[in-house]
Amino acid sequence: MTLSTTVPTVKLLINGEFVESQTSVWRDVVNPATQEVLARVPMATPAEVDAAVAAAKTAFKSWKKTSIGSRARIFLKYQQLIREHMKELAAILTAEQGKTLADAEGDVFRGLEVVEHAASIGNLQLGEYAENVASGVDTYSVLQPLGVCAGITPFNFPAMIPLWMFPMAIATGNTFVLKPSEQDPMVTMRLVELAIEAGIPAGVLNVVHGGPDVVNAICDHADIKAISFVGSSKVGTHVYNRASLAGKRVQCMMGAKNHAIVLPDANKEQALNQLTGAAFGAAGQRCMALSVAVLVGEAKNWIPELVAKAKALRVGPGKDNPDVGPLVSCTARDRVESLIAQGVEQGAKLELDGRGVKVPGFEQGNFVGPTIFSGVKPGMAIYDQEIFGPVLCLTAADTLDQAIELINANPNGNGTAIFTQSGAAARKFQEEIDVGQVGINVPIPVPVPLFSFTGSRASKLGDLGPYGKQVVLFYTQTKTVTSRWFDDAASSGKVNTTISLN
Ligand code: NAD
């Protein structure tokens, strides 16, 4: 790993102070379009992780007692600050992550929606009340914060995913330790600075950087009560098992292989446009990217038009707002290219090859152009693995039933979509498909925060999803209180040794 010493360092946030790490292990943050080193990020020491958790633990004592209105007003201010800094945030994000500026704004915006939702916490964290559960006895429930919670985030949405986590955790009365992706921590840190500017008190939000050692320290730490993880299935499964063993509440949103069904009665132009955008947008580095299309019946004749649309996409540096930016790292590019080679070796038909694409002036960039395979089958590496690059696998089915069967046999359950003009077909698909997020003529059905992100099966561990109603339950403990008040006059009675309240 190359290390530069003349670039800015990414700071830790501990107890309200942005501080330089004392570690000896650093990693470069690299612009994927140019290989320019933008910053150095520390792998925090065990003592720094402990200090961040200790600050959060101390801050919890007062933060949990802060009024709902005070908490909500911080997020009202925060959403305003994010809006005001949208262009700046998008530019930082594009430089370190690679996605186009327009898509970077989308990344920030989808996180902003969660911040707006956090501002309405007063309506979300309500308990229940039942009068006279026994004569003169009432029961009510309250949703109390857990304590110190932690978040571990992936590289592909460095704005949206941190914003899935700390705003709702903090709005519900918890304190937080965030561990951003070490590949692109800069936009996350700018968002954290704005959160502090919005009024989040010292110790309520802390940030440590690092890789596996820091993640393991978070999983094991006795003072952390809950962990939200978003990333690959391999790491997420590890985090879920390790942190659950340590007694924590854990939610892990993980890898995917999202299929779209294209029925021959679909609006062809719309279906092909949506499919192309969802397969190749963000260079395929979305957990909700459509990476497999099942062409049913006559729809398999649409391959030449699909290839033509993919071919027309412009590949280039994100700052120029092309259609497809670079992959996040040279390693990611090499992995995607190797999977394309395996697809050819294993007998899939390469309809469009994006390897070796040339972007004048950006010869060092990690570019792979849109790539399409047809004749893809389970058992091929390109079908079985999440490619996480601009590669679309096409397969064919004779009927809707066959297509549904194929998708339900795939272990992943993050997202799926159907393209059709038939209400009956869509209704059948919605009912029978075993995937947690379903789009009907909507290629990337990520719910807005009035709902929750509901990936399922191998794409998710833990019952409750991030943001929305479910995350209020994730970040709180339900306490029920059963109470009876005696009239001063009620002085008669006797000892009751039964379990009845009467
Ligand atoms: P990743 O699993 O490599 O990294 C995620 C986090 O885990 C990072 O913070 C990283 O530092 C840490 N980490 C990496 N290796 C580790 C190890 N061996 N032990 C402990 N911690 C480790 O994921 P990524 O490559 O950054 O992100 C891409 C993946 O995330 C894809 O699989 C994608 O599908 C998934 N993802 C899922 C969702 C969802 O909502 N389901 C959303 C976005 C991304």
Residues whose N, C-alpha, C, O or C-beta is under 5 A from the ligand:
A	BS01	NAD	I152 T153 P154 F155 N156 K179 P180 S181 E182 G210 G211 P212 V215 V230 G231 S232 S233 V235 M253 M254 G255 A256 C287 G455 S459
